[in-house]
Amino acid sequence: MATDGTPISAWGTTLGTRVHFGTNPHQSDVTVQTPCCGYSPDVAVDTGGQAYVGWYSNADNEAGPYVQAVSPGGLVGGKLHVLGSATADRKHALSIDQRAAIVARAGGGVYVGYGSGYPTFTTVNIWRVGSAAPSIRIAARGAQDVNLAAGPDGRLWLMWHTSDRLNLARTNRAAHASARCA
């Protein structure tokens, strides 16, 4: 939801990745990636009202998760590749099997939870959109299904599993240090 209560939806297909503000079918969609191959998008809105869409791309030489600021009028700025989420040449990245793990943190900032490493994840990370490096990096060889949730006090919860074990980590209130919970 936008800060004024307007719903924001996002979806991806082989025909493109799009965002829609509101419920009016006559209002144009915002095209984020076209024609191919952006998947599993989700939206977060920061405390200043800026909406961001996160998604996974498997387009040629653009593999990995991305984030893009969007508004009802279109794209805002350039798309950002999530740091360390693909090989250096961006030809290879592990696909996500759920919606992009993007959240707005109480207290400010939009954050992405993701796995890093190829051909298997070796770490799980939290990245504040626009930062030069992940704010949290946790060793997690073989991690899968990385997800992120925002708590009401500014903390972020990072979740993933390895084989048959669920793992959790919680940040401090400033979201720059973590403690492993399980």
C-alpha positions as CSV (number, residue, x, y, z in Angstrom):
1,M,0.0,0.0,0.0
2,A,1.1,3.5,-0.7
3,T,1.2,5.9,2.3
4,D,-2.2,7.3,1.2
5,G,-3.7,3.7,1.2
6,T,-3.6,3.2,-2.5
7,P,-3.0,-0.5,-3.3
8,I,0.1,-1.3,-5.4
9,S,0.4,-4.6,-7.2
10,A,3.2,-6.3,-9.1
11,W,3.4,-9.3,-11.3
12,G,5.8,-11.0,-13.7
13,T,5.3,-13.1,-16.8
14,T,7.3,-14.0,-19.9
15,L,5.7,-10.9,-21.4
16,G,7.1,-8.5,-18.8
17,T,7.3,-7.4,-15.2
18,R,4.8,-4.7,-14.2
19,V,3.5,-2.6,-11.4
20,H,0.0,-1.1,-11.0
21,F,-1.0,1.7,-8.7
22,G,-4.6,1.7,-7.6
23,T,-7.6,-0.3,-8.8
24,N,-8.5,1.6,-12.0
25,P,-8.0,-0.8,-14.9
26,H,-7.8,2.2,-17.3
27,Q,-4.7,3.6,-15.6
28,S,-1.5,2.4,-17.3
29,D,0.8,-0.2,-15.7
30,V,4.4,0.7,-15.1
31,T,6.6,-1.7,-17.1
32,V,9.7,-2.7,-15.0
33,Q,11.3,-5.3,-17.3
34,T,10.2,-6.3,-20.8
35,P,9.8,-8.4,-22.8
36,C,11.4,-11.2,-20.8
37,C,12.3,-12.5,-18.1
38,G,11.5,-10.9,-14.7
39,Y,9.7,-13.0,-12.1
40,S,8.4,-13.1,-8.5
41,P,8.1,-9.3,-7.9
42,D,7.0,-7.7,-4.7
43,V,6.6,-4.1,-3.6
44,A,7.8,-2.1,-0.5
45,V,7.0,1.6,0.3
46,D,9.5,3.5,2.4
47,T,8.5,6.0,5.2
48,G,8.8,8.9,2.7
49,G,6.3,7.3,0.4
50,Q,8.6,6.0,-2.3
51,A,7.6,2.6,-3.8
52,Y,10.2,0.1,-4.8
53,V,9.7,-3.2,-6.7
54,G,12.0,-6.1,-6.2
55,W,12.1,-9.0,-8.7
56,Y,14.3,-11.8,-10.0
57,S,15.6,-11.6,-13.6
58,N,17.0,-14.4,-15.7
59,A,17.4,-12.3,-18.8
60,D,20.7,-12.7,-20.7
61,N,23.6,-11.2,-18.8
62,E,21.2,-9.7,-16.2
63,A,20.7,-12.7,-13.9
64,G,19.8,-12.1,-10.2
65,P,17.5,-10.0,-8.1
66,Y,16.9,-6.3,-8.9
67,V,15.2,-3.3,-7.2
68,Q,13.7,-0.3,-9.0
69,A,12.0,2.8,-7.6
70,V,8.5,3.3,-9.2
71,S,5.7,5.8,-9.1
72,P,2.3,6.0,-10.8
73,G,4.1,8.0,-13.5
74,G,6.7,5.4,-14.3
75,L,10.2,4.3,-13.3
76,V,12.2,6.5,-10.9
77,G,16.0,6.4,-11.4
78,G,17.8,3.3,-12.6
79,K,17.4,-0.3,-11.6
80,L,19.8,-1.6,-9.0
81,H,21.3,-5.1,-9.1
82,V,21.2,-6.7,-5.6
83,L,24.9,-6.9,-4.5
84,G,26.6,-10.3,-4.7
85,S,23.5,-12.1,-5.8
86,A,24.9,-13.3,-9.1
87,T,28.3,-14.2,-10.7
88,A,30.4,-11.1,-11.5
89,D,29.4,-11.2,-15.1
90,R,25.7,-11.5,-14.1
91,K,25.3,-14.6,-16.4
92,H,24.4,-16.9,-13.5
93,A,22.3,-16.6,-10.4
94,L,20.1,-18.9,-8.4
95,S,16.4,-18.4,-9.0
96,I,14.1,-17.6,-6.2
97,D,11.0,-19.7,-5.7
98,Q,8.9,-17.1,-3.9
99,R,8.1,-13.4,-4.1
100,A,11.1,-11.1,-3.8
101,A,12.1,-10.6,-0.1
102,I,11.8,-6.8,0.0
103,V,10.5,-4.8,3.0
104,A,10.3,-1.3,4.3
105,R,11.8,-1.0,7.8
106,A,10.0,1.0,10.5
107,G,12.5,3.8,11.1
108,G,13.4,4.1,7.4
109,G,14.9,2.3,4.5
110,V,13.9,-0.4,2.1
111,Y,15.8,-3.7,2.5
112,V,16.2,-6.9,0.5
113,G,16.9,-10.4,2.0
114,Y,18.7,-12.8,-0.4
115,G,21.2,-15.6,-0.8
116,S,24.6,-15.1,-2.3
117,G,26.8,-17.6,-4.0
118,Y,26.7,-19.8,-7.1
119,P,26.1,-22.7,-7.8
120,T,24.8,-22.9,-4.2
121,F,24.2,-20.1,-1.7
122,T,27.1,-19.7,0.8
123,T,25.6,-16.7,2.7
124,V,22.3,-15.1,3.4
125,N,22.3,-11.3,3.3
126,I,20.3,-8.2,4.1
127,W,21.0,-5.2,1.9
128,R,19.7,-1.7,2.4
129,V,18.7,-0.5,-1.1
130,G,21.3,1.9,-2.4
131,S,24.0,1.0,0.1
132,A,27.5,0.0,-1.0
133,A,27.5,-3.3,0.7
134,P,25.1,-5.7,2.5
135,S,24.5,-4.6,6.1
136,I,24.2,-8.2,7.3
137,R,26.0,-11.3,5.9
138,I,25.6,-14.7,7.6
139,A,27.4,-17.9,6.6
140,A,24.7,-20.3,5.4
141,R,26.0,-22.9,2.9
142,G,23.2,-24.5,1.0
143,A,20.6,-22.0,2.1
144,Q,17.2,-22.0,0.3
145,D,14.0,-19.9,0.2
146,V,15.5,-16.8,1.8
147,N,12.8,-14.4,3.1
148,L,12.7,-11.2,5.1
149,A,10.1,-9.6,7.4
150,A,10.0,-6.2,9.1
151,G,9.1,-5.9,12.8
152,P,7.3,-2.8,14.3
153,D,10.3,-1.8,16.3
154,G,12.7,-1.4,13.3
155,R,14.1,-4.9,13.5
156,L,14.3,-7.2,10.5
157,W,13.8,-10.9,10.6
158,L,15.8,-13.0,8.1
159,M,14.6,-16.6,7.4
160,W,16.0,-19.4,5.3
161,H,16.2,-23.2,5.4
162,T,19.0,-25.7,4.8
163,S,17.9,-29.2,4.1
164,D,15.3,-29.8,6.9
165,R,16.3,-27.0,9.3
166,L,14.6,-23.6,9.5
167,N,17.0,-20.8,10.4
168,L,16.2,-17.3,11.7
169,A,18.2,-14.2,12.4
170,R,17.0,-10.9,13.9
171,T,18.7,-7.6,13.5
172,N,19.1,-4.9,16.2
173,R,16.6,-2.0,16.0
174,A,19.0,-0.1,13.7
175,A,19.1,-3.1,11.3
176,H,22.9,-3.3,11.1
177,A,23.8,-6.2,13.4
178,S,22.2,-9.6,13.8
179,A,21.9,-12.4,16.2
180,R,21.2,-15.9,15.0
181,C,18.0,-17.3,16.6
182,A,17.9,-20.9,15.5
